[in-house]
Amino acid sequence: MILGGQSLGANKAIHYLATHPDSKIDKSFLLSPVNVDNLRDRISNKERLYLKKQIALGKFDDAMPFKLFHWQRGINQTGWNWLTDDTLNNTHIEPRAGFKQVHAIKQSGALLIGTHDGYSRGTLCSILKTLIIIC
């Protein structure tokens, strides 16, 4: 069985493979995983303060009055999770900070990242060098 994912789906596939080493997945094909920190950088300070205040007030299920990242609608809890949950933040290019989940994957697979991918943060060369160091 081959597990594939594109964009945030690739991050989810990385997380699954890292946390289920005995799964029946034989190989993986990951297309342009997202660097979650890169997405977080697109959340303005005003939006961050709004979410923090709404969560403190217990307004978890109220709709955000803005689109997170300029494209995602959702509730305050979803916005807060994007700011605070690192479950899918598994493709840092800094060796000291990331790729722990990638390193935990036992299955072989392919990772495809475009040279101009705006969500990967860093250059293709820096990502590949990091993978070589980690793997």
N, C-alpha and C positions, 0 to 999 in steps of 0.2 A: 504494500500500500504506500502511496506517495501522498504526503501532505503538502499542500501549497497555500500560499497567501501572498496578497499584494497590498502594499501600503500598510495601514494599521493591521490588516489581516496577516501580514508577514510577522508583525510583532506578536500577535496572538499565537501564531504557529510556533514561533521561537519559545514563547512561554510554555505552551503545551509540551513541546518536545523536551524542554529542560526539566519540567516537573513530572513528566511521565516517561522515565527512561526505559521502562519495560513494555511500552505500548507496542502495538503491532505495526507501527509505522516503520517502513524500511528506508525511505529516503525523503528528502524535503526539497522544495523548490520555492525560494523566497524572492519576491520581486519588490525592490525598493522599500524596505522597512523604514518606518518613520522614526526620527530622533524626537522623542517626546519633549525634550528641553527646547528644541527648535519650535515646536508648536506652542509651548508655554510662553516663549518670548513674544508671541503674537497677541497675548492677552494683556490689555493695557492696565496701568496702575488703577485707573478708575474702575475698571471691571473687576479687578482683584479685590479692591476695597469693598465694592458692592457685594460680591459673593461672600467675603468674610463676615460682613455685617449681617447679611440675610441668614447665614448658617448660625451665627451667634443668637439671632432672634428665633431660631427654630423654624424658619421658613424654607425647609428643604424641598418641598414639592411645588413651590411657586415657580412659574415660568420666568426664565431670565428675560429681561426687557431688551436684550441684545443678542446678536448671533456670536457665539464663541468662535474665535479664529475667523470671523467675518462670514462663516458659512454654516455653523452648527447651531440649531435651535435646541433648547432643552430646559430642564429645570435647574434650580440653584444647586442641588446636590450633584448633578452631572458636572456642572462647571467647577465646583469645589473638588470633585474627584480628579478632574484633569489637573488641577493645581497641586494636589497633595499625594495622589496615589502613584507609586512607582512600579506597579506590577508589570506594565508594558513598556517601561522605560529601559529597554534592554539593548539598545544599539548606540551607546555612547562611543565616540571615537577615541576618547582618552583611555589608555590602557588601565590606569589606576581606578577609573570610575565605572567602567562598563564592560559589556560583553561577557559578564558572568554567566548569564543564561545561555548565550551562544556557546561558551566554553563547556557548559554542562551537557550539551547535546551529544549523544553517542552515535546517532545515525549520520550517514553521509548525505550530502545534498549540494545544491547549487544556490548561490546568492547572486542576484543580479541587481546592480545599482547603476543608474545612468550617470554619465559624467556631469550633467547639469541638473541633477535631482535637487530640487529646492527644499525638500524635507529631510534630507539625510544629514545635513550640517557637515561641513568639511569637504575636502576634495576626495575624489575616488581613490587617489594614491594614498591619502592618509588613512582611509578606511581599510584598504587592502593591507597596508603596513601594520595596522593595529591587529587585523585578523591573523596575519602571519606571526606576530609576536605572541598573541594569545593561544593560537592553535599550534 
